[in-house]
Amino acid sequence: LKQLEESVHELKINLSKKDEEILNNKSNIIHEIDEWKLKYNENELKINELVNELTESHDENNKKNEEIEDLTQECAAMDANIMKLDSELEDVKRNATNETERVSILSSELNNNKKELSIKQ
């Protein structure tokens, strides 16, 4: 019983650490998503500016079209990264739920063992 209590205590400490880690990961992921969104918006503004300037000479138009393509591809890559980060955030949330359920089960087992010990005494 003592060993089980210690195990539950360790699991609670680990869960607390995991919760802190999850919150840090969530915060980092949200911050990274915000940075990607900001960069995405900056690129969209730049694309719009470039489109407005496309009335210039043929050579300049070709260069700007290439830059628009690069920025568009960069935005697509950012979209993929944002979706990946959203998925990672869901994984982190799911792991936290699993750890919480595990501690709850162990706590329940500990309580049952305490009751059995009390009855035996």
VENLINPE-V75879 format. One record per residue. N is the residue number from 1. RES is the residue in one small letter. PSI is psi in whole degrees, -180 to 180 (* if undefined). OMEGA is omega as a letter, one per 40 degrees, with the letter a starting at -180 (999 if undefined). Layout:
N & RES & PSI & OMEGA
N & RES & PSI & OMEGA
This chain:
1 & l & -44 & i
2 & k & -43 & i
3 & q & -39 & i
4 & l & -41 & i
5 & e & -43 & i
6 & e & -40 & i
7 & s & -44 & i
8 & v & -42 & i
9 & h & -45 & i
10 & e & -41 & i
11 & l & -38 & i
12 & k & -41 & i
13 & i & -46 & i
14 & n & -39 & i
15 & l & -41 & i
16 & s & -43 & i
17 & k & -42 & i
18 & k & -43 & i
19 & d & -44 & i
20 & e & -43 & i
21 & e & -42 & i
22 & i & -45 & i
23 & l & -42 & i
24 & n & -45 & i
25 & n & -45 & a
26 & k & -46 & i
27 & s & -45 & i
28 & n & -42 & a
29 & i & -45 & i
30 & i & -43 & i
31 & h & -44 & i
32 & e & -41 & i
33 & i & -45 & i
34 & d & -40 & i
35 & e & -43 & i
36 & w & -43 & a
37 & k & -41 & i
38 & l & -47 & i
39 & k & -40 & i
40 & y & -47 & a
41 & n & -39 & i
42 & e & -43 & i
43 & n & -41 & i
44 & e & -43 & i
45 & l & -43 & i
46 & k & -42 & i
47 & i & -47 & a
48 & n & -41 & i
49 & e & -44 & a
50 & l & -39 & i
51 & v & -40 & i
52 & n & -28 & a
53 & e & -1 & a
54 & l & 4 & i
55 & t & -3 & a
56 & e & -170 & a
57 & s & 161 & a
58 & h & -46 & i
59 & d & -44 & i
60 & e & -38 & i
61 & n & -42 & i
62 & n & -44 & i
63 & k & -43 & a
64 & k & -35 & i
65 & n & -39 & i
66 & e & -41 & i
67 & e & -40 & i
68 & i & -43 & i
69 & e & -45 & i
70 & d & -46 & a
71 & l & -38 & i
72 & t & -43 & i
73 & q & -39 & i
74 & e & -40 & i
75 & c & -41 & i
76 & a & -41 & i
77 & a & -39 & i
78 & m & -42 & i
79 & d & -44 & i
80 & a & -41 & i
81 & n & -41 & i
82 & i & -43 & i
83 & m & -40 & i
84 & k & -45 & i
85 & l & -39 & i
86 & d & -40 & i
87 & s & -42 & i
88 & e & -39 & i
89 & l & -42 & i
90 & e & -40 & i
91 & d & -43 & i
92 & v & -44 & i
93 & k & -42 & a
94 & r & -42 & i
95 & n & -39 & i
96 & a & -42 & i
97 & t & -43 & i
98 & n & -44 & i
99 & e & -40 & i
100 & t & -43 & i
101 & e & -39 & a
102 & r & -44 & i
103 & v & -38 & i
104 & s & -43 & i
105 & i & -46 & a
106 & l & -38 & i
107 & s & -41 & i
108 & s & -43 & i
109 & e & -40 & i
110 & l & -45 & i
111 & n & -41 & i
112 & n & -43 & i
113 & n & -39 & i
114 & k & -42 & i
115 & k & -45 & i
116 & e & -42 & i
117 & l & -42 & i
118 & s & -41 & i
119 & i & -41 & a
120 & k & -31 & a
121 & q & * & 999
